[in-house]
Structure formats: structure tokens, C-alpha cells
């Protein structure tokens, strides 16, 4: 069954968003799982199962801060993947206003939340770990802004290196969607998609080298 251009666009946007989370979570050492995408009466929703528990006990403020920061990086990765996808669609980088709109109106999960709210909450917890208390709200806001810039920058850098694999995986996942726009890809299936994407990229590189 064919889908409308608008629905196709939203489907691809959501797949890229969830792959951003999944790939960066895997990169920073979090356990990853299934990927789900579905069009509902509330719009397109997506979920990439991530278990951000620590592999060792967090016994000091530094290790706790590093762990929370990595979680924020993973949350930023969905937005970063959307921005990269949108830039490819437009054929140019997004300006600040366009990037902010992606952040403000990112893909929702099944609970109705987007990444912005989660990032906001974790940021203030992390700031409280890293700095002494203050009533200066402008200083708190600046610290939150600086933290987001650091986390987003790291997510964007990781995804830039993984972009070819992300794009190849997005094509393969789109092909697995059941009509009109539903994806339920369990962890073993996502791993198979990842392995197929790597194989496809190696084959393309070999063909290019032989031209």
C-alpha cells in the first residue's frame, strides 16, 4: 500500500531520529534493543529501546556526572539525526531557527514526550552535581545552555562519523515497515539490519575503488 508523500516524509524522519538514539547509545556503551515506529491519531511516534544503566557501580560524583552526561548525549542524538536528515533533504545546513524548531518539536515517544523535556530535567540534575547552589537563574540557564551545547556537539560528532551506516540502516528499516507505516523491529532484527548495512557499505566502497 502506497503512503502519501507527507506520511512517507514523517516516517523517514522518525526512523532517522530513532536510529540516532540507537547508534549513539551503542557507541557510548549503553545496552540497546528494539526500534519501533508507528503512525497514530496523535501523529508519528517512535521508540528505540535503550537501557542506560551503568555497567559498574557509580560511587562518586564524577562517575555519576559522566553517566548522566552520556544519557543526555544519547537524547541529543535523536535531534541531531533529525537535523542531519533535514539538511540532506534541503541540500543545505539548517539555520539556528530551523534547528531550534526541530529540537522544540522532535519525535514523541509512546508516552507523548519528546527529547527536549528529558534533556531539560537531566541537565538541571547534572548542573546540581557540578556546581554549588545558586539563586541566579540567569547563571543556571547559561550553565544549562552550555551543557546542552557540549552534549549536542558530541552527539553530532559521533553521528557524523556514523552517518553512512545510519543512512543505510534507515533504508533497510523503511523496507521492513508494514503498510502503511508501522515498524516493530526486535533487537536481533536491528542487529541483522546493522550487519547488512555494514556489508552493503563495504560492497559499495569496493565497487567505487574498482571504478
N, C-alpha and C positions, 0 to 999 in steps of 0.2 A: 504494500500500500504506500503510495506516494504521500509525502507530507508537504505542507506549504513552505515556501521559502523562509517565512518568519520562524516557523517551528523548527525547520532544519538549522537555522542560524542559532536559535536558542539551545538546541540540542548539542551542537558543536561547541558552543561557548561553555556549556555546563560540563561537558566531557573534558575539555581543556582545564577548566577550573579544578575538577576533582583529580585529574592526573597531576596537576601542580602540587596539590597537597600530598598525594600518594608518593610521588617520586622524591620530593624533598624530605618527607618523613622517613622514607627508606634511607636517604642519604645521611641524615643526622643520627640514624641508629634506632629509630622508633619501629615497633612492630606494626606492619601494615596488613590489611585484609582486603575485603571485597570493595567493589565500586558499584554504586547504584545511581541511576538517573531515571527520572520519571516526570512526565508532564501531568500536572494535576490542575484542579479548578483554581488553585492559588498560584499557578504558574509552574515553571520548571524548577524542580528541586533536585539536589544531588547530595551524595554522601560517599566519602571514602573512609573506610573503617581504619582508624588509627588508635593504637593503644600506647599512649605517651607515658607509660610507667618507666621508672628508671631501672637500668639493668644492675645497678648497685645501690646500696643504701645511701641516701642523701643525708650526710651527717653534719654539714657545715653550711653557712650562708652562701659561700662561693659556689658550691656544687648545686645548691637549690636554685640560685640565680641563673646559673648556666643552663639548668634543665628547663626552667620557665622560659628563658630566652629562646631556647631551641623550639619550644612549643609555639611561641609567638612567630618565629621564623616559618614554621610549618603553616600556621594560619595565614601569614602574609603570602605564602606561595600560591594559594588559590587566586588571590587578587593579582599577583604578578603574572601568573599564567594567563589570566583573562586579558590583562593589558598587552601582553605579547601577542596573544591571538588577535585582539582588536587592531593592533598596529599592523600585523600581517594582512588583515582584511582591508585596512585603509591604504596600505602601501606607504605608510609614514609613521613616525613616532607619535604617540599621543601627547597632547599638551597637558599642563597641570590640571586644568579644569576637567578635561576628559578623564584623566587618570583618577581624579578625586571622585568623579561620578561612578566609576567602576567600583571604587572602594566603598562608597556610600550605598550602592545598590547591587552588591555582589550576590552570587548564587545563595539561596537559602537552603538549609538542610530540612530534614523532615519535621523538626521542631518549630520551624518558622524563623530561625535565627540565621543571620549571616555572620561572616567572619569579623566584621567591624566591632560588634558588641563583645565578642570573646576576646579580641585583641585589647580592647579598651579596658576590660576588667583585669586581665592578666598584667597589663602594663602598670597599673597602679599598685598591684601586689609586688611586682618586681622593683618598682621605684621605692617602695617602702622597705625593701630589703637592702637596697643600695645606698639610700640616703637617710639622714636624720629627719625627723618630723618637721614640718613647716606649715604655717598657715598662709603662706604666699601662694595663692592659686595660680598666678601667672608663672611662677617658677615651676610649680608642679606640671602645668600644661606644657612648658618648654621641655622639661625632662621627658614627659610622655612623647612629645613630638620627636625629640632626639632619639629616643628608644625605638620608636616606630621606624624612623629613617634608617637606623642601623639594621634592624631586623628585616625590613623590606629590601634594603640593599643586598643583604646576604642571600635572601630568598631569590632575588632577581639574578644574582651572580650564579648561584647554583643552577637555576633553571636555564640560564643562557647556555651553560655547558651541556645541559641535558636536552636542549631544545630539539635536536634531530630525533632523539628517541621518543620524546613526548609527542611530536607530530606523527610519527609512525604508529605509535600506540593509539593515538586518537583515531586514526583511520581504521585501524583494526577493531577498536571498540565500537565505533559507529556501525561497522558492518555486522556486529553482533546484536544490535538493538532489534527488539521485536516490534512490529508495527503497532502503533505509528511511531512511538518514541519512548520506549522503555528499555532499560538496561539493568540486568541483575547479573553481575559478573563476580563469582566467588573467587576467593584468594588463589586457588590453584589455576583458575582460568586467567586471572590477571597476570600471573607469573608466566603462563604459556604465551599470552599476548606480548609480554615484555621480551621473552626469548625470541619470539617470531620477529618482533620489531628489530632487535639486535641483529638477527640473521639477515633480514631484509636490508638493513643499512650496510652490512658488510658486503652483501652481494652488489648493491648499488655502487659502493666505493670501488669494488673490484672492476666493475664494468667501466666506471669513469676512468680508472687507471689504465685500462686497456685501450681506451679511445685514442 
